[in-house]
Amino acid sequence: RLVEALLEMDRKIGMTKDFRESNEKYGRAVTFVPEIFMTPAEAFNAPFERIRLEKSAGRISGEFIYLYPPGIPILAPGEMITPEIIEYIIYAKEKGCSMQGTEDPAVEHLNDRQVWK
């Protein structure tokens, strides 16, 4: 009932014609859960390297990356960057989504931390 009510509101204000169109335009379902390797404070204060997004898999994020709206993080400081997350970020950029939280406004580079084990 909630979905139907939201779709009806969308139709009334002219935002989208249906849920499939909206989903294709603004994104796809996220099916990954980042693994946490350090606290956000530790990640903010750890030495970092600025590295190309495509080469950052297996490293720890040193900054937030989120889509706005709604402002929910894709990555937070201290979380592991995986190939799936990189793929999703590239996908969102290609769709024209607004990315926030990184030093690099184009989200071509990330401030990453190496994984020490």
N, C-alpha and C positions, 0 to 999 in steps of 0.2 A: 504494500500500500504506500510505503514511503517513496519508493522509486516512482510509482505512478503519479503521486502528488508532485514530486519534483519535476518530472517530465511535463506535467500539465502547467506548472508555473513557468517552466522554460518556454513552452509553446505560447503562453499568454504574453510574455515579455519579448518574444521574438529572438531569444538567444540561439537556440538550435532547433532543428526540425525533429530530431529524435536522438536517443542515447548513443546509437552507433556512430552517427555523424560527429557528435560531441567528443566521443572517445577517440575517434580517429584524428580529429583536429587537435586535441589538447594532450594526448598521451595514451599510454597503454598501461595495463595493470602491472604493478611492480611486484615481482615474485622473489626478490632477494632480501635477505636480512644481513646487514653488515656485521662482521665479527669485531668485537671491541678488544683492542690490544692495550690501551692505556686510557687514563682519564683525559677528559678534554683539557684540563689544566696542564697535565704532563705533556700532552701533544702540543699545546700552544707554546710551552717553554722549552721544548726539545730543539736541538739543532735541526735545521731543515735544508732541503735542496729544492730549488724551483725546477720542476721537471715537466716535460710534455705529458699531456693527459694520456696519450696512447701508450706511453712507456711507464706509467705509474702503477701498473698491476703488481700486487705483492708488497706494496708499501703502505704506510700508515698516513691517513689524511691529517694534515695540519690545519685545515680550515673547513668551514662549513661550505656545502654546496646544496642549494635548495632551489626549487622552482617557485616562482612567485607570479600569480597566486597559485596555490594557497599558502606557501611558505613552509611546507613540511620538508625537512632535510632529506636529501638523497644520501649524503655523507655528513658526518660530524667529526670534529677532531678526535683522533684516537681510534678511528675505525679503519679496518683493512680495506684497501681498494682492490676490487676484484675485476676480472674481465667483464663480468655481467654488468657491474656498475658503470664501467667505462662505456660499454655499449649503450646503456640506457642514457647516459649523459650526452653522448653523440647523437642518439636518436632524438632526444628532447631539443637539442640545439638545431638539428635539421628541421624539426617541426616549427621552429621559431619561438619556442618557449623562452620566457625570461628567466635567466639563471642569475642567482644572487649569492653573495657570501664569499666569493673568492677575490683575492687581490687582482687577478687578471679578469677584467670584465668580459673578455671574449671566451673565457674558460678554455684556453689553449694550453695553459700551464697550471700546475697545482703546486702548492707548498706541501711537500711530502717529507715524512720521516722514514728512515730506514728501519727495518725490523731487526731488533737485536734479540737473539735467542741464546 
